[in-house]
Amino acid sequence: MTTKYKIIFGFALMVLLLVAMACYGYRNIGVSSVNFEEYRRVAYLSVVCRDTASTTNAIKSDTFRFLADLKNKTAIKAAYDGVNTLITLVQRANDLANTPYRAEPLKKVLASTQKLTASIDIATKNLDEATELHDNILLPDMDRLTKDMQTLGQAL
């Protein structure tokens, strides 16, 4: 084998290696693209889950605020708005969840969130009734008792 053929063989081998590496790289770019899409979906799903957790905490805070001041209807309205936001977030996350092991827990969260609206309705109604009983029955009776105690104190 002469030097001329050795140089041609070496050059051809280098070109062949270069073509093989280019094909390998091109194929892996496609795989990487699919993996990056999945990563983007999972990252966005993670952000939505974080927002869902913070919205849930806000709903708890609003319901406790309403419980502390039963006449404060803005707190319970904020809780309703939080539940609606939560439903929107979970539905968006459900659209992103393309696998059953992700979609099933999201369906459960969505069902619990929708049930939460009914629970807030029941609690609000019962608390409103309790407030009405307090204002219309208990307070007048306590005022009468106070007057009777004052009369007793004056009589002694």
C-alpha positions in Angstrom: 0.0 0.0 0.0 1.5 3.3 -1.1 1.4 6.5 0.8 -1.2 7.9 -1.5 -3.7 5.1 -0.6 -2.9 5.4 3.0 -3.8 9.1 2.9 -7.0 8.4 0.9 -7.9 5.6 3.3 -7.3 7.8 6.3 -9.2 10.7 4.8 -12.2 8.4 3.9 -12.2 6.9 7.4 -12.3 10.4 8.9 -15.2 11.4 6.6 -17.0 8.2 7.5 -16.5 8.9 11.2 -17.7 12.5 10.6 -20.8 11.3 8.8 -21.6 8.7 11.5 -21.2 11.3 14.3 -23.5 13.7 12.3 -26.2 11.0 11.9 -25.9 10.1 15.6 -26.1 13.7 16.6 -29.1 14.4 14.4 -31.0 11.4 15.7 -30.3 12.5 19.3 -31.5 16.0 18.6 -34.9 14.6 17.8 -34.9 12.5 21.0 -33.7 15.6 23.0 -36.5 17.7 21.5 -39.1 15.2 22.7 -37.5 15.0 26.1 -37.4 18.8 26.4 -41.1 19.0 25.5 -41.8 16.5 28.3 -39.6 18.4 30.7 -41.4 21.7 29.8 -44.8 20.0 30.4 -43.7 18.6 33.7 -42.1 21.9 34.8 -45.3 23.7 34.0 -47.4 21.1 35.8 -45.1 21.6 38.8 -45.8 25.4 38.7 -49.5 24.8 38.4 -49.3 22.4 41.4 -47.4 25.0 43.4 -50.0 27.6 42.5 -52.7 25.1 43.5 -51.1 24.7 46.9 -50.9 28.4 47.5 -54.5 28.9 46.4 -55.6 26.2 48.8 -53.8 27.9 51.6 -55.5 31.2 50.7 -58.9 29.5 50.7 -58.2 28.1 54.2 -57.2 31.6 55.3 -60.3 33.2 53.9 -62.6 30.7 55.5 -60.9 31.2 58.9 -61.2 34.9 58.4 -64.9 34.5 57.7 -65.3 32.3 60.7 -63.6 35.0 62.9 -66.0 37.7 61.6 -69.2 36.2 60.4 -70.5 39.5 59.1 -67.5 39.8 56.8 -68.9 38.6 53.5 -65.8 39.7 51.5 -63.8 36.9 53.2 -66.2 34.2 52.0 -66.4 35.8 48.6 -62.6 35.6 48.4 -62.8 31.9 49.3 -65.3 31.3 46.5 -63.0 33.1 44.1 -60.1 31.0 45.3 -62.1 27.8 44.7 -62.9 29.0 41.1 -59.2 29.8 40.6 -58.3 26.4 41.9 -60.7 24.7 39.5 -59.2 26.6 36.6 -55.6 25.6 37.7 -56.5 22.0 38.1 -58.2 21.9 34.8 -55.2 23.4 33.1 -52.9 20.9 34.9 -55.3 18.1 33.7 -54.9 19.3 30.1 -51.1 19.0 30.5 -51.1 15.6 32.2 -50.8 13.2 29.4 -50.2 10.0 31.5 -52.7 8.2 33.6 -50.6 8.2 36.7 -50.6 12.1 36.5 -54.2 12.5 35.4 -55.9 10.3 38.0 -54.7 12.3 41.1 -55.7 15.5 39.2 -59.2 14.1 38.7 -59.5 13.5 42.4 -58.3 17.0 43.2 -60.8 18.4 40.8 -63.7 16.4 42.3 -62.6 17.5 45.8 -62.4 21.1 44.7 -65.8 21.1 43.2 -67.2 19.5 46.4 -65.5 22.3 48.4 -67.8 24.9 46.8 -70.9 22.9 48.1 -69.2 22.6 51.5 -68.6 26.3 51.7 -72.2 26.9 50.8 -73.5 24.6 53.6 -71.1 26.1 56.2 -72.0 29.7 55.2 -75.7 28.9 55.3 -75.4 27.3 58.8 -73.2 30.1 60.1 -75.7 32.7 58.8 -78.5 30.9 60.5 -76.5 30.7 63.7 -75.7 34.4 63.5 -79.4 35.2 63.0 -80.3 33.1 66.0 -77.6 34.8 68.0 -78.8 38.3 67.0 -82.5 37.7 67.2 -82.9 35.3 70.2 -79.7 35.2 72.3 -78.8 38.9 72.4 -82.3 40.0 73.4 -82.5 37.4 76.1 -79.1 38.4 77.4 -80.2 42.1 77.4 -83.3 41.1 79.4 -81.1 39.1 81.8 -78.8 42.1 82.2 -81.8 44.4 82.9 -83.2 41.9 85.4 -79.8 41.7 87.1 -79.7 45.5 87.3 -83.1 45.5 88.8 -82.1 42.9 91.3 -78.9 44.9 92.1 -81.0 48.0 92.8 -83.4 46.1 94.9 -80.7 44.8 97.2 
